[in-house]
């Protein structure tokens, strides 16, 4: 039986092309697609990326982008699951939300609790949970095309998000992978991953999945 992995994230899971006006990288470029290709037919990788998705905030005018509000729906739609990969927090960096890295990580921790609560409620097997720390924003994000949303403080907070998420993973017994050493956002908009970074992320995540689900 194939193992099923749910990739739950935002535009950098969706595969948003930097400064691309909503265009999407091809499936074999964005990291969930690379992950699927690396893992092969023994796995089913579900790409559940939504541009603008937060951890648990209702973005003005688009409450359906609240990651916590939609999480149960995603879990219910795709169960049974062997692994849930969470990569959220970038949109929480928007200056209008006034969040720091500790607050964002605490919201990711709540998502971990929600995954486990749902599985217990439905008497489903408990999936492994892998928390990914997204690549930091670019230092010039405030001057780019997303400057209305992200400012210099957003960039500074993004630099500390990886360590905050690492602590949460340790506290909750989750797997953790920091993408910052391997991935960078594009200079085109300072928010979205380059194609090369998507591919590298997919390879690195595949290694982590194999170590966990095939050991």
C-alpha positions as CSV (number, residue, x, y, z in Angstrom):
1,X,0.0,0.0,0.0
2,X,1.3,3.4,-0.9
3,X,2.3,5.8,1.8
4,X,0.5,9.1,1.7
5,X,2.1,12.5,2.5
6,X,0.1,15.8,2.9
7,X,2.1,18.9,2.1
8,X,0.3,21.7,3.8
9,X,1.6,25.2,3.1
10,X,1.3,28.6,1.4
11,X,2.5,30.0,-1.9
12,X,6.0,28.4,-1.5
13,X,4.2,25.1,-1.5
14,X,1.8,26.1,-4.2
15,X,4.9,27.0,-6.3
16,X,4.3,30.7,-6.9
17,X,6.6,32.1,-9.5
18,X,8.5,35.1,-8.1
19,X,6.9,38.4,-9.3
20,X,4.8,36.2,-11.6
21,X,1.4,37.6,-10.9
22,X,0.1,34.3,-9.5
23,X,1.7,32.0,-12.1
24,X,2.8,28.6,-10.9
25,X,6.0,26.6,-11.5
26,X,5.5,23.3,-13.4
27,X,4.7,20.3,-11.3
28,X,8.1,18.8,-11.7
29,X,9.8,22.0,-10.5
30,X,7.8,22.8,-7.3
31,X,9.0,20.9,-4.3
32,X,6.0,18.6,-3.7
33,X,6.4,17.4,-7.3
34,X,10.1,16.9,-6.9
35,X,9.4,15.0,-3.6
36,X,6.9,12.8,-5.5
37,X,9.4,12.0,-8.3
38,X,12.2,11.3,-5.8
39,X,10.0,9.0,-3.6
40,X,8.4,7.1,-6.6
41,X,5.3,5.0,-7.0
42,X,5.3,3.8,-3.4
43,X,4.2,7.2,-2.2
44,X,1.3,9.6,-2.9
45,X,2.3,13.2,-2.3
46,X,-0.6,15.6,-1.9
47,X,0.2,19.3,-2.8
48,X,-2.0,21.4,-0.5
49,X,-0.4,24.8,-1.0
50,X,-2.5,27.9,-1.0
51,X,-1.1,31.4,-1.8
52,X,-1.5,33.8,1.2
53,X,-2.3,31.0,3.7
54,X,-1.4,32.0,7.3
55,X,-1.0,29.7,10.3
56,X,-4.2,30.8,12.1
57,X,-5.0,34.4,11.1
58,X,-8.0,35.5,9.0
59,X,-6.4,37.7,6.3
60,X,-8.6,40.7,5.5
61,X,-11.2,39.7,2.9
62,X,-9.9,36.1,2.6
63,X,-10.7,34.2,5.8
64,X,-10.5,31.0,3.9
65,X,-6.8,31.4,3.8
66,X,-6.6,30.8,7.6
67,X,-4.5,27.7,7.8
68,X,-6.0,26.4,11.0
69,X,-9.6,26.9,9.8
70,X,-8.9,24.7,6.7
71,X,-6.7,22.1,8.3
72,X,-9.4,19.7,9.5
73,X,-10.9,19.8,6.0
74,X,-7.6,18.8,4.4
75,X,-7.0,16.0,6.9
76,X,-10.5,14.7,6.5
77,X,-10.2,14.8,2.7
78,X,-6.9,12.9,2.4
79,X,-6.8,10.5,5.3
80,X,-5.3,8.0,6.1
81,X,-1.9,9.8,6.2
82,X,1.5,8.6,6.9
83,X,3.1,12.1,7.2
84,X,1.9,15.7,7.4
85,X,4.4,18.3,6.3
86,X,3.8,21.8,7.6
87,X,5.4,24.8,6.0
88,X,3.7,27.9,7.2
89,X,4.6,31.2,8.8
90,X,5.8,33.4,5.9
91,X,2.5,35.2,5.5
92,X,2.3,35.7,9.3
93,X,5.4,38.0,8.8
94,X,3.2,40.6,7.1
95,X,3.6,43.8,9.1
96,X,-0.1,44.3,9.6
97,X,-0.3,41.1,11.7
98,X,2.3,42.4,14.2
99,X,3.8,39.0,15.0
100,X,7.2,37.9,16.0
101,X,8.9,34.6,15.5
102,X,7.8,33.2,18.9
103,X,4.2,34.0,18.2
104,X,4.3,32.4,14.7
105,X,6.0,29.3,16.1
106,X,3.3,29.0,18.8
107,X,0.7,29.0,16.1
108,X,2.5,26.2,14.2
109,X,2.6,24.3,17.5
110,X,-1.2,24.6,17.7
111,X,-1.5,23.1,14.2
112,X,0.5,20.1,15.4
113,X,-1.9,19.7,18.3
114,X,-4.8,20.0,15.8
115,X,-3.4,17.3,13.6
116,X,-3.1,14.9,16.5
117,X,-6.5,15.9,18.0
118,X,-8.2,15.2,14.7
119,X,-6.5,11.8,14.3
120,X,-7.5,10.8,17.8
121,X,-11.0,12.0,17.3
122,X,-11.4,9.9,14.2
123,X,-9.4,6.9,15.5
124,X,-7.0,7.2,12.6
125,X,-3.4,6.1,12.8
126,X,-1.1,9.0,13.9
127,X,1.0,10.4,11.0
128,X,4.5,11.6,11.5
129,X,4.7,15.4,11.4
130,X,7.5,17.3,9.7
131,X,7.9,21.0,10.4
132,X,9.7,22.9,7.7
133,X,11.3,26.3,8.4
134,X,10.8,28.4,5.3
135,X,13.6,30.3,3.8
136,X,13.9,33.9,5.2
137,X,12.6,36.8,3.3
138,X,15.0,38.8,1.2
139,X,16.6,41.9,2.9
140,X,15.1,44.2,0.3
141,X,11.5,42.9,0.6
142,X,10.2,46.3,1.7
143,X,11.4,47.8,-1.5
144,X,9.9,45.2,-3.8
145,X,6.5,44.4,-5.3
146,X,5.3,43.0,-1.9
147,X,6.5,46.0,0.0
148,X,2.9,46.9,1.0
149,X,2.7,43.7,3.0
150,X,6.3,43.1,4.3
151,X,8.6,45.7,5.8
152,X,12.1,45.6,7.3
153,X,10.9,44.2,10.5
154,X,9.3,41.3,8.6
155,X,12.7,40.5,7.2
156,X,14.3,40.7,10.6
157,X,11.7,38.4,12.2
158,X,12.0,35.9,9.4
159,X,15.7,35.4,10.3
160,X,14.7,34.1,13.7
161,X,11.8,31.9,12.6
162,X,13.9,28.8,11.9
163,X,15.2,28.6,15.5
164,X,11.8,29.2,16.9
165,X,10.3,26.5,14.8
166,X,13.1,24.1,15.7
167,X,12.2,24.6,19.4
168,X,8.6,23.9,18.7
169,X,9.5,20.7,16.9
170,X,11.6,19.5,19.8
171,X,8.8,20.4,22.3
172,X,6.2,18.4,20.4
173,X,8.3,15.5,19.2
174,X,8.0,16.5,15.5
175,X,10.6,16.1,12.8
176,X,12.3,19.3,11.7
177,X,14.1,20.6,8.6
178,X,15.4,24.1,8.2
179,X,15.4,25.0,4.5
180,X,17.4,28.2,5.0
181,X,20.8,26.5,4.4
182,X,19.6,25.1,1.0
183,X,17.0,27.5,-0.3
184,X,16.7,31.2,-1.1
185,X,14.0,33.5,-2.2
186,X,14.3,35.2,-5.5
187,X,15.6,38.8,-5.8
188,X,12.6,39.4,-8.1
189,X,10.2,39.7,-5.1
190,X,12.2,38.7,-2.0
191,X,9.3,36.3,-0.9
192,X,9.1,33.4,-3.2
193,X,11.6,30.5,-3.8
194,X,13.6,30.3,-6.9
195,X,13.1,27.3,-9.2
196,X,16.5,25.9,-8.1
197,X,15.5,26.2,-4.4
198,X,12.2,24.3,-5.0
199,X,14.2,21.5,-6.6
200,X,16.8,21.4,-3.8
201,X,14.0,21.5,-1.1
202,X,12.3,18.6,-2.7
203,X,15.5,16.5,-2.7
204,X,16.2,17.4,0.9
205,X,12.7,16.7,2.1
206,X,12.7,13.3,0.3
207,X,15.8,12.3,2.3
208,X,14.1,13.2,5.5
209,X,10.9,11.3,4.5
210,X,12.9,8.1,3.6
211,X,14.8,8.3,6.9
212,X,11.6,8.4,8.8
213,X,9.1,6.2,6.9
214,X,11.6,3.6,5.7
215,X,13.7,3.1,8.7
